Amino acid sequence: MWELPANVNLDAIKSSMANDGRLTIVAAKISKPIGTAKRIPIQKAFSTSD
C-alpha cells in the first residue's frame, strides 16, 4: 500500500502496467488558483539614537 501526499488530485490519478509488469502511477498535484493575493501588513520601524 502506498500513501499519497495530501496535495494530490485524487480524481485525476492514472495508472498503467507495462508488459514487463512495471506499474506506473501518475498523480497530479492540486494547483493553487492563479491570481490569489495575500495581504501583508507593513509596519514602520522606528530607530532610537542615543
C-alpha distance matrix in Angstrom:
0.0 3.8 6.7 9.7 13.2 15.6 18.0 16.1 17.9 15.4 18.2 18.6 15.2 16.1 14.4 16.4 16.4 19.4 21.7 20.6 16.9 15.7 13.2 14.2 12.8 15.5 15.2 18.6 19.5 21.6 25.1 27.7 30.8 33.6 36.8 35.5 37.9 37.8 41.1 41.8 45.0 47.3 49.6 52.8 53.0 56.4 57.9 60.7 63.4 65.5
3.8 0.0 3.8 6.4 9.8 12.6 14.7 12.9 15.1 13.3 16.4 16.4 13.1 14.4 13.3 15.7 16.3 19.1 21.9 20.8 17.4 15.4 12.6 12.7 10.8 12.9 12.2 15.4 16.1 18.4 21.8 24.4 27.6 30.2 33.4 32.2 34.5 34.5 37.8 38.4 41.7 44.0 46.3 49.5 49.7 53.1 54.6 57.5 60.2 62.4
6.7 3.8 0.0 3.8 6.7 9.2 11.8 10.7 13.3 11.8 15.4 15.7 13.1 15.3 15.0 18.0 19.2 22.0 25.1 24.1 20.9 18.7 15.6 15.0 12.4 13.6 11.8 14.4 14.2 16.1 19.4 21.7 25.0 27.8 30.7 29.3 31.5 31.2 34.5 35.1 38.2 40.6 42.9 46.1 46.4 49.8 51.4 54.3 57.1 59.3
9.7 6.4 3.8 0.0 3.8 6.5 8.3 7.0 9.8 9.0 12.6 12.7 10.5 13.1 13.7 17.0 18.8 21.6 25.0 24.4 21.4 18.8 15.5 14.0 10.9 11.0 8.6 10.8 10.4 12.3 15.7 18.1 21.4 24.1 27.1 25.9 28.2 28.2 31.6 32.4 35.7 38.1 40.7 43.9 44.4 47.9 49.6 52.6 55.4 57.8
13.2 9.8 6.7 3.8 0.0 3.8 5.5 5.9 9.5 10.0 13.7 13.7 12.3 15.3 16.4 19.7 21.8 24.4 27.9 27.3 24.5 21.7 18.6 16.6 13.3 12.6 9.6 10.4 8.8 10.4 13.4 15.4 18.9 21.4 24.3 22.8 24.9 24.7 28.1 28.7 32.0 34.4 36.9 40.1 40.6 44.1 45.8 48.8 51.7 54.1
15.6 12.6 9.2 6.5 3.8 0.0 3.8 5.6 8.5 9.3 12.8 13.6 13.2 16.6 18.4 22.0 24.4 27.2 30.8 30.5 27.6 24.8 21.5 19.4 15.9 14.7 11.2 11.2 8.9 9.0 12.0 13.4 16.7 19.7 22.3 20.4 22.6 22.3 25.6 26.5 29.8 32.4 34.9 38.3 39.0 42.5 44.5 47.5 50.5 53.0
18.0 14.7 11.8 8.3 5.5 3.8 0.0 3.8 6.6 8.9 11.9 11.9 12.2 15.6 17.9 21.4 24.2 26.8 30.4 30.4 27.8 24.8 21.6 18.9 15.4 13.4 9.7 8.5 5.5 5.4 8.3 10.0 13.4 16.2 19.0 17.5 19.9 20.1 23.6 24.8 28.3 30.8 33.6 36.9 37.8 41.4 43.5 46.7 49.6 52.3
16.1 12.9 10.7 7.0 5.9 5.6 3.8 0.0 3.8 5.8 8.8 8.5 8.4 11.8 14.2 17.8 20.7 23.3 27.0 27.2 24.6 21.8 18.4 15.7 12.0 10.0 6.2 5.8 4.4 5.5 9.1 11.8 14.8 17.5 20.7 19.8 22.6 23.2 26.8 28.2 31.7 34.3 37.2 40.4 41.4 45.0 47.1 50.3 53.2 55.9
17.9 15.1 13.3 9.8 9.5 8.5 6.6 3.8 0.0 3.8 5.5 5.6 7.0 10.6 13.7 17.3 20.6 23.4 27.1 27.8 25.2 22.7 19.1 16.4 12.7 10.3 6.8 5.9 5.7 5.2 8.8 11.7 13.9 16.8 20.1 19.5 22.7 23.8 27.4 29.2 32.8 35.5 38.6 41.9 43.2 46.8 49.1 52.4 55.3 58.2
15.4 13.3 11.8 9.0 10.0 9.3 8.9 5.8 3.8 0.0 3.8 5.5 5.7 9.5 12.1 15.9 19.0 22.2 25.6 26.4 23.5 21.4 17.6 15.5 11.8 10.5 7.5 8.3 9.0 9.0 12.6 15.3 17.4 20.4 23.7 22.9 26.1 27.0 30.6 32.4 35.9 38.7 41.7 45.0 46.2 49.9 52.1 55.3 58.3 61.0
18.2 16.4 15.4 12.6 13.7 12.8 11.9 8.8 5.5 3.8 0.0 3.8 5.9 9.0 12.2 15.7 19.1 22.3 25.6 26.9 24.3 22.4 18.7 16.5 13.0 11.4 9.1 9.4 10.8 10.3 13.4 16.1 17.4 20.4 23.7 23.3 26.8 28.2 31.7 33.9 37.4 40.3 43.4 46.7 48.2 51.8 54.2 57.5 60.5 63.4
18.6 16.4 15.7 12.7 13.7 13.6 11.9 8.5 5.6 5.5 3.8 0.0 3.8 6.4 10.0 13.4 17.0 19.8 23.3 24.6 22.4 20.2 16.6 14.0 10.7 8.4 6.6 6.7 9.2 9.6 12.3 15.6 17.1 19.5 23.1 23.2 26.6 28.3 32.0 34.0 37.6 40.2 43.5 46.7 48.0 51.8 54.0 57.4 60.2 63.2
15.2 13.1 13.1 10.5 12.3 13.2 12.2 8.4 7.0 5.7 5.9 3.8 0.0 3.8 6.8 10.5 13.9 16.8 20.4 21.4 18.9 16.7 13.0 10.6 7.1 5.8 4.7 7.0 9.8 11.4 14.4 17.8 19.8 22.2 25.9 25.8 29.1 30.4 34.1 35.8 39.4 41.9 45.0 48.2 49.3 53.0 55.0 58.4 61.2 64.0
16.1 14.4 15.3 13.1 15.3 16.6 15.6 11.8 10.6 9.5 9.0 6.4 3.8 0.0 3.8 7.0 10.7 13.5 16.9 18.3 16.1 14.1 10.7 8.3 5.8 5.2 6.6 9.1 12.5 14.5 17.2 20.8 22.6 24.6 28.4 28.7 32.0 33.5 37.2 38.8 42.5 44.9 48.1 51.2 52.2 56.0 57.9 61.3 64.0 66.7
14.4 13.3 15.0 13.7 16.4 18.4 17.9 14.2 13.7 12.1 12.2 10.0 6.8 3.8 0.0 3.8 7.1 10.2 13.6 14.7 12.4 10.5 7.1 5.5 4.3 6.2 8.7 11.9 15.2 17.6 20.3 24.0 26.0 28.0 31.7 32.0 35.2 36.5 40.2 41.7 45.3 47.6 50.7 53.7 54.6 58.3 60.1 63.4 66.0 68.7
16.4 15.7 18.0 17.0 19.7 22.0 21.4 17.8 17.3 15.9 15.7 13.4 10.5 7.0 3.8 0.0 3.8 6.6 9.9 11.5 9.6 8.3 5.9 5.3 6.7 8.8 12.0 15.0 18.4 21.0 23.5 27.2 29.2 30.9 34.7 35.2 38.4 39.8 43.5 44.9 48.6 50.8 53.9 56.8 57.6 61.3 63.0 66.3 68.8 71.5
16.4 16.3 19.2 18.8 21.8 24.4 24.2 20.7 20.6 19.0 19.1 17.0 13.9 10.7 7.1 3.8 0.0 3.8 6.7 8.0 6.0 5.6 4.5 6.3 8.9 11.8 15.0 18.2 21.5 24.3 26.9 30.5 32.7 34.4 38.2 38.6 41.7 42.9 46.7 47.9 51.6 53.7 56.7 59.6 60.2 63.8 65.4 68.6 71.1 73.7
19.4 19.1 22.0 21.6 24.4 27.2 26.8 23.3 23.4 22.2 22.3 19.8 16.8 13.5 10.2 6.6 3.8 0.0 3.8 5.4 5.3 5.2 6.5 8.0 11.4 13.9 17.4 20.3 23.7 26.7 28.9 32.6 34.8 36.2 39.9 40.6 43.6 44.9 48.7 49.8 53.5 55.4 58.4 61.2 61.7 65.4 66.8 70.0 72.3 74.9
21.7 21.9 25.1 25.0 27.9 30.8 30.4 27.0 27.1 25.6 25.6 23.3 20.4 16.9 13.6 9.9 6.7 3.8 0.0 3.8 5.4 7.3 9.5 11.7 15.0 17.6 21.2 24.1 27.5 30.4 32.7 36.4 38.5 39.9 43.7 44.3 47.4 48.7 52.5 53.6 57.3 59.2 62.2 64.9 65.4 69.0 70.4 73.6 75.9 78.4
20.6 20.8 24.1 24.4 27.3 30.5 30.4 27.2 27.8 26.4 26.9 24.6 21.4 18.3 14.7 11.5 8.0 5.4 3.8 0.0 3.8 5.7 9.0 11.6 15.2 18.1 21.6 24.6 27.7 30.9 33.2 36.9 39.3 40.7 44.4 44.9 47.7 48.8 52.5 53.3 57.0 58.8 61.6 64.3 64.6 68.2 69.4 72.5 74.7 77.1
16.9 17.4 20.9 21.4 24.5 27.6 27.8 24.6 25.2 23.5 24.3 22.4 18.9 16.1 12.4 9.6 6.0 5.3 5.4 3.8 0.0 3.8 6.3 9.6 12.8 16.2 19.3 22.7 25.7 28.7 31.3 34.9 37.4 39.1 42.8 43.0 45.9 46.9 50.6 51.4 55.0 57.0 59.8 62.6 62.9 66.5 67.7 70.9 73.2 75.6
15.7 15.4 18.7 18.8 21.7 24.8 24.8 21.8 22.7 21.4 22.4 20.2 16.7 14.1 10.5 8.3 5.6 5.2 7.3 5.7 3.8 0.0 3.8 6.5 10.0 13.2 16.4 19.6 22.5 25.8 28.2 31.8 34.4 35.9 39.6 39.9 42.6 43.6 47.2 48.0 51.6 53.5 56.3 59.0 59.3 62.9 64.1 67.3 69.6 72.0
13.2 12.6 15.6 15.5 18.6 21.5 21.6 18.4 19.1 17.6 18.7 16.6 13.0 10.7 7.1 5.9 4.5 6.5 9.5 9.0 6.3 3.8 0.0 3.8 6.6 10.1 13.1 16.5 19.4 22.5 25.1 28.7 31.3 33.1 36.7 36.9 39.7 40.7 44.3 45.3 48.9 50.9 53.7 56.6 57.0 60.6 62.0 65.2 67.6 70.1
14.2 12.7 15.0 14.0 16.6 19.4 18.9 15.7 16.4 15.5 16.5 14.0 10.6 8.3 5.5 5.3 6.3 8.0 11.7 11.6 9.6 6.5 3.8 0.0 3.8 6.7 10.0 13.1 16.2 19.4 21.8 25.4 27.9 29.5 33.2 33.5 36.3 37.4 41.1 42.1 45.8 47.7 50.7 53.5 54.0 57.7 59.2 62.4 64.8 67.4
12.8 10.8 12.4 10.9 13.3 15.9 15.4 12.0 12.7 11.8 13.0 10.7 7.1 5.8 4.3 6.7 8.9 11.4 15.0 15.2 12.8 10.0 6.6 3.8 0.0 3.8 6.5 9.9 12.9 15.9 18.6 22.1 24.7 26.6 30.2 30.3 33.2 34.2 37.9 39.1 42.7 44.8 47.8 50.8 51.4 55.1 56.7 59.9 62.5 65.1
15.5 12.9 13.6 11.0 12.6 14.7 13.4 10.0 10.3 10.5 11.4 8.4 5.8 5.2 6.2 8.8 11.8 13.9 17.6 18.1 16.2 13.2 10.1 6.7 3.8 0.0 3.8 6.5 9.9 12.9 15.2 18.9 21.3 23.0 26.7 26.9 29.9 31.2 34.9 36.2 39.9 42.0 45.1 48.0 48.8 52.5 54.2 57.6 60.1 62.8
15.2 12.2 11.8 8.6 9.6 11.2 9.7 6.2 6.8 7.5 9.1 6.6 4.7 6.6 8.7 12.0 15.0 17.4 21.2 21.6 19.3 16.4 13.1 10.0 6.5 3.8 0.0 3.8 6.6 9.4 12.2 15.7 18.3 20.3 24.0 23.9 26.9 28.0 31.7 33.0 36.7 38.9 42.0 45.0 45.9 49.6 51.5 54.8 57.5 60.2
18.6 15.4 14.4 10.8 10.4 11.2 8.5 5.8 5.9 8.3 9.4 6.7 7.0 9.1 11.9 15.0 18.2 20.3 24.1 24.6 22.7 19.6 16.5 13.1 9.9 6.5 3.8 0.0 3.8 6.5 8.7 12.4 14.8 16.6 20.3 20.4 23.5 24.8 28.6 30.0 33.8 36.0 39.2 42.2 43.3 47.0 48.9 52.4 55.0 57.9
19.5 16.1 14.2 10.4 8.8 8.9 5.5 4.4 5.7 9.0 10.8 9.2 9.8 12.5 15.2 18.4 21.5 23.7 27.5 27.7 25.7 22.5 19.4 16.2 12.9 9.9 6.6 3.8 0.0 3.8 6.0 9.4 12.4 14.4 17.9 17.5 20.3 21.4 25.1 26.5 30.2 32.5 35.6 38.6 39.7 43.4 45.4 48.8 51.5 54.4
21.6 18.4 16.1 12.3 10.4 9.0 5.4 5.5 5.2 9.0 10.3 9.6 11.4 14.5 17.6 21.0 24.3 26.7 30.4 30.9 28.7 25.8 22.5 19.4 15.9 12.9 9.4 6.5 3.8 0.0 3.8 6.7 9.4 12.1 15.4 14.7 17.8 19.0 22.7 24.5 28.1 30.7 33.9 37.1 38.4 42.1 44.4 47.8 50.7 53.6
25.1 21.8 19.4 15.7 13.4 12.0 8.3 9.1 8.8 12.6 13.4 12.3 14.4 17.2 20.3 23.5 26.9 28.9 32.7 33.2 31.3 28.2 25.1 21.8 18.6 15.2 12.2 8.7 6.0 3.8 0.0 3.8 6.4 8.5 11.9 11.7 14.9 16.5 20.2 22.1 25.8 28.2 31.6 34.7 36.1 39.9 42.2 45.7 48.5 51.6
27.7 24.4 21.7 18.1 15.4 13.4 10.0 11.8 11.7 15.3 16.1 15.6 17.8 20.8 24.0 27.2 30.5 32.6 36.4 36.9 34.9 31.8 28.7 25.4 22.1 18.9 15.7 12.4 9.4 6.7 3.8 0.0 3.8 6.3 9.0 8.2 11.2 12.8 16.6 18.6 22.3 24.8 28.2 31.4 33.0 36.8 39.2 42.7 45.6 48.8
30.8 27.6 25.0 21.4 18.9 16.7 13.4 14.8 13.9 17.4 17.4 17.1 19.8 22.6 26.0 29.2 32.7 34.8 38.5 39.3 37.4 34.4 31.3 27.9 24.7 21.3 18.3 14.8 12.4 9.4 6.4 3.8 0.0 3.8 6.4 6.3 9.9 12.4 16.0 18.6 22.2 24.8 28.3 31.4 33.5 37.2 39.8 43.4 46.3 49.6
33.6 30.2 27.8 24.1 21.4 19.7 16.2 17.5 16.8 20.4 20.4 19.5 22.2 24.6 28.0 30.9 34.4 36.2 39.9 40.7 39.1 35.9 33.1 29.5 26.6 23.0 20.3 16.6 14.4 12.1 8.5 6.3 3.8 0.0 3.8 5.7 9.0 12.1 15.4 17.9 21.5 23.8 27.4 30.2 32.4 36.1 38.6 42.3 45.0 48.4
36.8 33.4 30.7 27.1 24.3 22.3 19.0 20.7 20.1 23.7 23.7 23.1 25.9 28.4 31.7 34.7 38.2 39.9 43.7 44.4 42.8 39.6 36.7 33.2 30.2 26.7 24.0 20.3 17.9 15.4 11.9 9.0 6.4 3.8 0.0 3.8 6.2 9.8 12.7 15.5 18.8 21.0 24.7 27.5 29.9 33.5 36.2 39.8 42.6 46.1
35.5 32.2 29.3 25.9 22.8 20.4 17.5 19.8 19.5 22.9 23.3 23.2 25.8 28.7 32.0 35.2 38.6 40.6 44.3 44.9 43.0 39.9 36.9 33.5 30.3 26.9 23.9 20.4 17.5 14.7 11.7 8.2 6.3 5.7 3.8 0.0 3.8 6.8 10.1 13.0 16.4 19.0 22.6 25.6 28.0 31.6 34.4 38.0 41.0 44.3
37.9 34.5 31.5 28.2 24.9 22.6 19.9 22.6 22.7 26.1 26.8 26.6 29.1 32.0 35.2 38.4 41.7 43.6 47.4 47.7 45.9 42.6 39.7 36.3 33.2 29.9 26.9 23.5 20.3 17.8 14.9 11.2 9.9 9.0 6.2 3.8 0.0 3.7 6.5 9.5 12.8 15.3 18.9 21.9 24.4 28.0 30.8 34.4 37.4 40.8
37.8 34.5 31.2 28.2 24.7 22.3 20.1 23.2 23.8 27.0 28.2 28.3 30.4 33.5 36.5 39.8 42.9 44.9 48.7 48.8 46.9 43.6 40.7 37.4 34.2 31.2 28.0 24.8 21.4 19.0 16.5 12.8 12.4 12.1 9.8 6.8 3.7 0.0 3.8 6.3 9.8 12.6 16.0 19.3 21.5 25.1 28.0 31.5 34.6 37.9
41.1 37.8 34.5 31.6 28.1 25.6 23.6 26.8 27.4 30.6 31.7 32.0 34.1 37.2 40.2 43.5 46.7 48.7 52.5 52.5 50.6 47.2 44.3 41.1 37.9 34.9 31.7 28.6 25.1 22.7 20.2 16.6 16.0 15.4 12.7 10.1 6.5 3.8 0.0 3.8 6.5 9.5 12.9 16.2 18.7 22.2 25.3 28.7 31.9 35.2
41.8 38.4 35.1 32.4 28.7 26.5 24.8 28.2 29.2 32.4 33.9 34.0 35.8 38.8 41.7 44.9 47.9 49.8 53.6 53.3 51.4 48.0 45.3 42.1 39.1 36.2 33.0 30.0 26.5 24.5 22.1 18.6 18.6 17.9 15.5 13.0 9.5 6.3 3.8 0.0 3.8 6.5 9.8 13.1 15.3 18.8 21.8 25.2 28.4 31.7
45.0 41.7 38.2 35.7 32.0 29.8 28.3 31.7 32.8 35.9 37.4 37.6 39.4 42.5 45.3 48.6 51.6 53.5 57.3 57.0 55.0 51.6 48.9 45.8 42.7 39.9 36.7 33.8 30.2 28.1 25.8 22.3 22.2 21.5 18.8 16.4 12.8 9.8 6.5 3.8 0.0 3.8 6.5 10.0 12.6 15.9 19.1 22.4 25.7 28.9
47.3 44.0 40.6 38.1 34.4 32.4 30.8 34.3 35.5 38.7 40.3 40.2 41.9 44.9 47.6 50.8 53.7 55.4 59.2 58.8 57.0 53.5 50.9 47.7 44.8 42.0 38.9 36.0 32.5 30.7 28.2 24.8 24.8 23.8 21.0 19.0 15.3 12.6 9.5 6.5 3.8 0.0 3.8 6.7 9.3 12.7 15.8 19.3 22.4 25.8
49.6 46.3 42.9 40.7 36.9 34.9 33.6 37.2 38.6 41.7 43.4 43.5 45.0 48.1 50.7 53.9 56.7 58.4 62.2 61.6 59.8 56.3 53.7 50.7 47.8 45.1 42.0 39.2 35.6 33.9 31.6 28.2 28.3 27.4 24.7 22.6 18.9 16.0 12.9 9.8 6.5 3.8 0.0 3.8 6.3 9.4 12.7 16.0 19.2 22.5
52.8 49.5 46.1 43.9 40.1 38.3 36.9 40.4 41.9 45.0 46.7 46.7 48.2 51.2 53.7 56.8 59.6 61.2 64.9 64.3 62.6 59.0 56.6 53.5 50.8 48.0 45.0 42.2 38.6 37.1 34.7 31.4 31.4 30.2 27.5 25.6 21.9 19.3 16.2 13.1 10.0 6.7 3.8 0.0 3.8 6.4 9.7 13.0 16.1 19.5
53.0 49.7 46.4 44.4 40.6 39.0 37.8 41.4 43.2 46.2 48.2 48.0 49.3 52.2 54.6 57.6 60.2 61.7 65.4 64.6 62.9 59.3 57.0 54.0 51.4 48.8 45.9 43.3 39.7 38.4 36.1 33.0 33.5 32.4 29.9 28.0 24.4 21.5 18.7 15.3 12.6 9.3 6.3 3.8 0.0 3.8 6.6 10.0 13.1 16.5
56.4 53.1 49.8 47.9 44.1 42.5 41.4 45.0 46.8 49.9 51.8 51.8 53.0 56.0 58.3 61.3 63.8 65.4 69.0 68.2 66.5 62.9 60.6 57.7 55.1 52.5 49.6 47.0 43.4 42.1 39.9 36.8 37.2 36.1 33.5 31.6 28.0 25.1 22.2 18.8 15.9 12.7 9.4 6.4 3.8 0.0 3.8 6.7 9.9 13.2
57.9 54.6 51.4 49.6 45.8 44.5 43.5 47.1 49.1 52.1 54.2 54.0 55.0 57.9 60.1 63.0 65.4 66.8 70.4 69.4 67.7 64.1 62.0 59.2 56.7 54.2 51.5 48.9 45.4 44.4 42.2 39.2 39.8 38.6 36.2 34.4 30.8 28.0 25.3 21.8 19.1 15.8 12.7 9.7 6.6 3.8 0.0 3.8 6.6 10.0
60.7 57.5 54.3 52.6 48.8 47.5 46.7 50.3 52.4 55.3 57.5 57.4 58.4 61.3 63.4 66.3 68.6 70.0 73.6 72.5 70.9 67.3 65.2 62.4 59.9 57.6 54.8 52.4 48.8 47.8 45.7 42.7 43.4 42.3 39.8 38.0 34.4 31.5 28.7 25.2 22.4 19.3 16.0 13.0 10.0 6.7 3.8 0.0 3.8 6.6
63.4 60.2 57.1 55.4 51.7 50.5 49.6 53.2 55.3 58.3 60.5 60.2 61.2 64.0 66.0 68.8 71.1 72.3 75.9 74.7 73.2 69.6 67.6 64.8 62.5 60.1 57.5 55.0 51.5 50.7 48.5 45.6 46.3 45.0 42.6 41.0 37.4 34.6 31.9 28.4 25.7 22.4 19.2 16.1 13.1 9.9 6.6 3.8 0.0 3.8
65.5 62.4 59.3 57.8 54.1 53.0 52.3 55.9 58.2 61.0 63.4 63.2 64.0 66.7 68.7 71.5 73.7 74.9 78.4 77.1 75.6 72.0 70.1 67.4 65.1 62.8 60.2 57.9 54.4 53.6 51.6 48.8 49.6 48.4 46.1 44.3 40.8 37.9 35.2 31.7 28.9 25.8 22.5 19.5 16.5 13.2 10.0 6.6 3.8 0.0
